[in-house]
């Protein structure tokens, strides 16, 4: 893998506390202790085995997870709204009721990064505490300011806020490139729940994006490994269509034979069952299972079997 130019989102995700790597036309960020995933989340990645191996050696991570255009890996979904007909009729009934509840007292609008810097840190602190991510640099004032500064420098990166009076209850960060916009992050304060601020925020963000003539579609990214059913349901109820994609997982060459072996996966599955799903380490079983059915082509195979391969 040759060195790649820095991805536009690299500095922003680094300020969020991620290790970042630019390769294969996308950004790669660490997810937990063991894996990398590609950003934007819904973009497919064309890669050879050598490309991904080089990325894993460089990062020191055990697995790379990415959407692939190939018929390999595991079935997953990406969440999209396409076209300009999006509105309240697009919403699931209860989601619509939550939006109507939120709209009685709250307002959603695009905000500048200075406003987010002044008003948004409390949402981040509440979100990180709920998720148990106490090491995020954005919890601290200096880290939060660094993140807002990095975000303001990225073309197409935009912040949206849901306000109750002067209070920012929730914010969303999106990135537009070409004809597509993808929601990357959504955080909320504890006070957002009763007012259904996140429901209103996602709906109004999507509706306003669909009105922009230069944009043809908006995405809420892809499903995760393992699947987060509540998050997928939230996106679907907001009117996003679940479109089928394939997700590839490639293991680090140094551990591929051991972790990829069927007996290893069987042992982890048994351990997960015996511990009642209480071990974070074995929550990566789905990643190992996806890696077992992923076949990424190698450059050597392309040379041997491609249209210009030398005849023997």
Backbone torsions as a table, in degrees:
resi	resn	phi	psi	omega
1	UNK	NA	120.4	178.7
2	UNK	-76.9	159.7	179.4
3	UNK	-64.3	141.5	-176.1
4	UNK	-113.5	149.4	175.6
5	UNK	-63.8	154.4	-179.2
6	UNK	-61.2	136.4	177.8
7	UNK	-74.6	145.4	-179.3
8	UNK	-56.0	-30.5	-177.6
9	UNK	-90.6	-0.8	-173.4
10	UNK	-59.7	-50.0	-177.7
11	UNK	-65.1	-35.3	179.6
12	UNK	-64.9	-48.9	-179.5
13	UNK	-69.3	-30.6	174.8
14	UNK	-63.7	-38.8	177.9
15	UNK	-67.4	-25.7	175.1
16	UNK	-74.8	-10.6	178.4
17	UNK	106.8	7.6	-179.1
18	UNK	-89.9	146.8	162.4
19	UNK	-76.3	133.7	-173.6
20	UNK	-125.9	148.1	178.0
21	UNK	-143.2	130.4	176.9
22	UNK	-97.1	120.7	-179.0
23	UNK	-163.8	145.7	172.0
24	UNK	61.0	29.8	174.7
25	UNK	83.4	1.5	179.7
26	UNK	-133.1	173.9	172.2
27	UNK	-97.6	143.5	175.5
28	UNK	-116.2	130.2	179.1
29	UNK	-125.2	153.0	178.2
30	UNK	-75.9	141.4	175.6
31	UNK	-126.0	105.0	-173.8
32	UNK	71.9	-161.5	-174.6
33	UNK	-84.4	-19.7	-165.1
34	UNK	-115.3	-19.5	-166.5
35	UNK	-124.2	157.7	167.3
36	UNK	-113.9	148.0	170.8
37	UNK	-133.8	156.4	-176.2
38	UNK	-90.6	148.2	177.4
39	UNK	-132.5	136.8	0.3
40	UNK	-62.2	148.6	-167.6
41	UNK	-68.8	-27.8	-175.7
42	UNK	-94.2	-7.4	-177.6
43	UNK	-76.7	131.7	175.4
44	UNK	-74.2	151.6	-176.8
45	UNK	-121.4	124.4	174.9
46	UNK	-94.1	120.0	-173.7
47	UNK	-149.8	148.0	170.8
48	UNK	-96.2	167.5	177.7
49	UNK	-57.7	-41.7	-179.3
50	UNK	-64.0	-38.3	178.5
51	UNK	-59.9	-49.5	-176.2
52	UNK	-70.8	-37.8	177.1
53	UNK	-59.4	-43.5	179.9
54	UNK	-63.0	-40.3	177.6
55	UNK	-62.2	-42.1	-179.1
56	UNK	-69.7	-38.7	175.0
57	UNK	-62.0	-42.5	-178.6
58	UNK	-64.9	-42.2	-174.7
59	UNK	-84.4	-25.5	-174.8
60	UNK	77.1	7.1	178.6
61	UNK	-84.5	159.5	-175.1
62	UNK	-89.5	-17.5	-176.5
63	UNK	-151.7	146.7	172.7
64	UNK	-117.6	129.3	-176.7
65	UNK	-118.2	127.6	-176.1
66	UNK	-160.5	147.9	172.7
67	UNK	-67.6	140.0	-177.3
68	UNK	-125.6	145.3	174.5
69	UNK	-79.7	-4.8	-176.3
70	UNK	-87.6	159.1	177.5
71	UNK	-84.4	66.5	-178.6
72	UNK	-146.4	179.0	180.0
73	UNK	73.1	-147.6	-176.7
74	UNK	-121.1	156.3	176.4
75	UNK	-71.6	139.3	175.9
76	UNK	-148.3	-168.2	-179.9
77	UNK	-137.9	148.9	167.8
78	UNK	-117.2	147.4	-172.7
79	UNK	-108.7	121.8	-172.8
80	UNK	-135.0	148.8	161.2
81	UNK	-119.5	123.7	-178.6
82	UNK	-123.8	135.1	-179.2
83	UNK	98.4	175.3	-172.1
84	UNK	-109.1	10.8	-176.6
85	UNK	-88.4	2.8	-176.5
86	UNK	-62.6	134.5	177.7
87	UNK	-169.0	-166.2	-177.4
88	UNK	-63.3	-24.7	176.6
89	UNK	-68.4	-14.1	179.9
90	UNK	-82.0	-12.3	-170.7
91	UNK	-89.5	147.6	169.0
92	UNK	-64.5	151.4	-168.9
93	UNK	-55.7	-49.4	-178.6
94	UNK	-67.3	-37.6	177.8
95	UNK	-61.5	-41.4	177.0
96	UNK	-59.0	-42.1	179.4
97	UNK	-64.3	-38.3	177.3
98	UNK	-66.1	-39.6	177.6
99	UNK	-63.3	-43.6	179.2
100	UNK	-63.2	-38.8	176.3
101	UNK	-62.4	-47.2	-178.9
102	UNK	-64.5	-37.5	-176.4
103	UNK	-67.2	-18.2	179.7
104	UNK	-68.9	-29.3	-174.5
105	UNK	-126.7	-10.4	-173.5
106	UNK	-121.9	163.6	179.7
107	UNK	-136.5	138.7	178.6
108	UNK	-112.9	135.6	176.9
109	UNK	-156.4	157.8	171.7
110	UNK	-69.0	138.4	-177.7
111	UNK	-127.7	155.0	176.3
112	UNK	-82.6	167.7	-174.1
113	UNK	-71.6	-24.7	176.1
114	UNK	-66.3	-40.2	177.6
115	UNK	-65.6	-43.2	178.3
116	UNK	-61.6	-41.0	-179.3
117	UNK	-61.8	-39.6	-177.6
118	UNK	-75.3	-34.2	-167.3
119	UNK	-116.5	-12.9	-168.1
120	UNK	-96.3	-10.4	-172.9
121	UNK	-64.8	-34.8	-179.9
122	UNK	-62.3	-36.8	176.4
123	UNK	-62.2	-41.9	-179.5
124	UNK	-65.3	-45.0	-179.8
125	UNK	-60.0	-46.7	179.9
126	UNK	-62.2	-42.0	-179.2
127	UNK	-64.9	-46.3	-178.7
128	UNK	-65.1	-36.5	178.0
129	UNK	-66.9	-40.1	177.3
130	UNK	-62.6	-36.3	-177.9
131	UNK	-86.7	-5.5	-179.4
132	UNK	72.4	23.6	-179.7
133	UNK	-101.2	80.9	-173.5
134	UNK	-87.5	-5.4	-178.6
135	UNK	-95.7	0.7	-178.1
136	UNK	-62.0	129.8	179.3
137	UNK	-64.7	-19.9	-177.6
138	UNK	-74.8	-9.2	174.4
139	UNK	-69.9	-34.0	179.5
140	UNK	-83.6	149.2	-174.7
141	UNK	-58.9	-43.4	-178.0
142	UNK	-67.3	-39.6	178.1
143	UNK	-66.8	-38.7	177.8
144	UNK	-63.3	-44.0	178.5
145	UNK	-64.7	-37.5	178.2
146	UNK	-64.0	-40.3	178.6
147	UNK	-64.6	-44.9	179.6
148	UNK	-64.6	-38.3	177.0
149	UNK	-63.7	-43.1	178.8
150	UNK	-65.3	-41.5	179.8
151	UNK	-63.9	-39.3	-179.0
152	UNK	-64.3	-22.5	-176.6
153	UNK	-87.7	-4.8	-175.7
154	UNK	-99.3	119.9	177.1
155	UNK	-63.8	132.9	177.8
156	UNK	88.0	-9.0	178.3
157	UNK	-88.7	125.9	-170.5
158	UNK	-135.9	144.5	177.3
159	UNK	-108.0	143.7	178.7
160	UNK	-128.9	141.7	-178.3
161	UNK	-130.2	147.4	171.9
162	UNK	-108.7	118.4	-173.5
163	UNK	-110.0	141.9	167.4
164	UNK	-116.4	98.0	-168.9
165	UNK	66.4	-124.9	177.8
166	UNK	-92.7	-2.9	-176.0
167	UNK	-89.7	130.2	175.3
168	UNK	-86.2	113.4	-177.1
169	UNK	-90.8	-29.6	-178.0
170	UNK	-157.9	151.0	174.9
171	UNK	-138.6	156.2	179.5
172	UNK	-132.6	140.8	176.5
173	UNK	-118.1	127.5	-177.8
174	UNK	-124.2	160.3	177.3
175	UNK	-131.9	124.0	178.2
176	UNK	-106.3	131.4	173.7
177	UNK	-144.9	133.6	-176.5
178	UNK	61.7	-127.6	-178.3
179	UNK	-102.1	13.0	-173.5
180	UNK	-124.9	142.7	172.4
181	UNK	-122.2	135.2	177.4
182	UNK	-124.4	130.1	173.2
183	UNK	-75.7	124.6	-175.0
184	UNK	-101.4	-39.7	-172.3
185	UNK	-143.4	139.8	170.4
186	UNK	-140.8	122.1	-179.6
187	UNK	-124.3	152.6	-179.0
188	UNK	-142.3	152.5	172.1
189	UNK	-80.9	161.9	178.7
190	UNK	-59.7	-34.6	-178.0
191	UNK	-69.0	-10.1	-177.9
192	UNK	-72.2	-27.5	-173.3
193	UNK	-57.3	-58.3	-177.7
194	UNK	-60.0	-29.1	-178.9
195	UNK	-90.5	0.2	178.8
196	UNK	55.6	43.1	-175.4
197	UNK	-66.4	-36.6	-177.9
198	UNK	-70.5	-35.4	176.1
199	UNK	-61.3	-48.2	-179.8
200	UNK	-65.1	-40.4	-179.3
201	UNK	-61.2	-49.2	-178.4
202	UNK	-64.8	-41.4	-180.0
203	UNK	-62.9	-51.4	-176.4
204	UNK	-67.0	-39.5	175.3
205	UNK	-56.5	-49.9	-178.0
206	UNK	-63.0	-44.5	-179.1
207	UNK	-61.7	-43.4	-178.2
208	UNK	-70.3	-37.4	176.6
209	UNK	-63.3	-41.3	-178.9
210	UNK	-64.8	-18.2	179.0
211	UNK	-85.7	-10.3	-178.3
212	UNK	-79.3	121.8	-173.6
213	UNK	-64.6	-24.7	-177.2
214	UNK	-81.4	-9.9	-176.7
215	UNK	-111.4	137.4	-178.0
216	UNK	-107.0	-19.4	-176.0
217	UNK	-156.4	157.8	176.9
218	UNK	-134.5	139.7	-174.4
219	UNK	-122.9	147.9	169.4
220	UNK	-109.2	28.1	176.1
221	UNK	77.2	-156.9	-176.3
222	UNK	-122.1	167.9	175.6
223	UNK	-69.2	161.4	-175.9
224	UNK	-104.5	166.3	170.1
225	UNK	-114.4	114.7	-4.1
226	UNK	-72.4	162.5	-177.5
227	UNK	-63.5	135.7	172.4
228	UNK	-101.1	95.0	-171.7
229	UNK	-61.4	-39.0	-177.6
230	UNK	-66.4	-37.3	178.9
231	UNK	-69.9	-44.1	178.0
232	UNK	-61.0	-40.2	179.3
233	UNK	-65.8	-41.0	178.5
234	UNK	-59.0	-44.5	179.9
235	UNK	-65.8	-43.7	180.0
236	UNK	-64.7	-41.8	179.7
237	UNK	-66.4	-23.5	177.0
238	UNK	-80.3	2.5	176.9
239	UNK	96.6	7.5	176.9
240	UNK	-83.2	135.4	-179.6
241	UNK	-88.6	133.4	178.6
242	UNK	-84.6	107.1	-179.0
243	UNK	-100.5	136.6	-176.7
244	UNK	-69.1	136.6	173.1
245	UNK	-137.5	171.6	173.1
246	UNK	-112.7	137.3	177.8
247	UNK	-116.2	125.9	179.0
248	UNK	-98.9	148.2	173.5
249	UNK	-132.6	125.4	178.2
250	UNK	-118.5	128.7	179.4
251	UNK	-88.2	154.4	177.7
252	UNK	-58.9	137.0	-178.3
253	UNK	-55.3	-31.6	-176.5
254	UNK	-71.2	-21.3	-177.2
255	UNK	-121.0	2.8	-171.7
256	UNK	-59.9	-43.9	-175.3
257	UNK	-70.0	-36.0	-178.1
258	UNK	-77.5	-55.7	-176.5
259	UNK	-70.0	-27.4	-178.8
260	UNK	-83.7	-4.1	-176.5
261	UNK	-75.4	142.3	-177.3
262	UNK	-59.2	-36.1	-178.6
263	UNK	-67.0	-34.1	176.9
264	UNK	-65.1	-45.0	179.7
265	UNK	-64.9	-37.9	179.4
266	UNK	-65.1	-39.7	178.9
267	UNK	-65.6	-42.0	178.7
268	UNK	-66.3	-37.7	178.0
269	UNK	-63.1	-41.5	178.1
270	UNK	-65.7	-42.2	179.6
271	UNK	-63.6	-39.8	177.6
272	UNK	-61.8	-43.1	179.7
273	UNK	-63.4	-42.4	-177.2
274	UNK	-70.0	-31.9	-178.3
275	UNK	-91.7	1.6	178.7
276	UNK	63.7	36.1	177.0
277	UNK	64.5	27.6	-175.9
278	UNK	-95.3	-1.0	-178.1
279	UNK	-102.4	120.9	-179.3
280	UNK	-65.4	-33.7	-176.8
281	UNK	-62.0	-38.9	-176.6
282	UNK	-89.4	3.8	171.1
283	UNK	-68.5	-10.1	178.4
284	UNK	-86.5	11.8	179.7
285	UNK	-59.1	-40.9	179.1
286	UNK	-60.2	-34.0	178.1
287	UNK	-66.3	-42.2	178.1
288	UNK	-65.6	-39.4	179.2
289	UNK	-65.9	-37.9	177.3
290	UNK	-68.0	-38.2	178.4
291	UNK	-63.1	-33.4	-177.9
292	UNK	-65.5	-24.4	-178.4
293	UNK	-111.4	13.6	176.5
294	UNK	-98.0	128.5	175.5
295	UNK	-128.5	102.5	178.7
296	UNK	-95.5	131.3	-177.1
297	UNK	-66.1	151.1	176.9
298	UNK	-102.9	157.9	178.3
299	UNK	-64.2	-35.8	-179.4
300	UNK	-64.0	-37.2	177.5
301	UNK	-67.1	-38.4	177.3
302	UNK	-60.7	-41.0	-178.6
303	UNK	-67.9	-35.8	-177.4
304	UNK	-77.2	-35.4	-170.7
305	UNK	-115.1	-1.1	-178.5
306	UNK	-71.4	174.3	-175.2
307	UNK	-65.0	-20.9	-178.9
308	UNK	-108.3	15.2	179.6
309	UNK	-60.6	145.1	179.0
310	UNK	-71.7	133.2	177.2
311	UNK	-74.8	144.6	179.3
312	UNK	-98.2	NA	NA
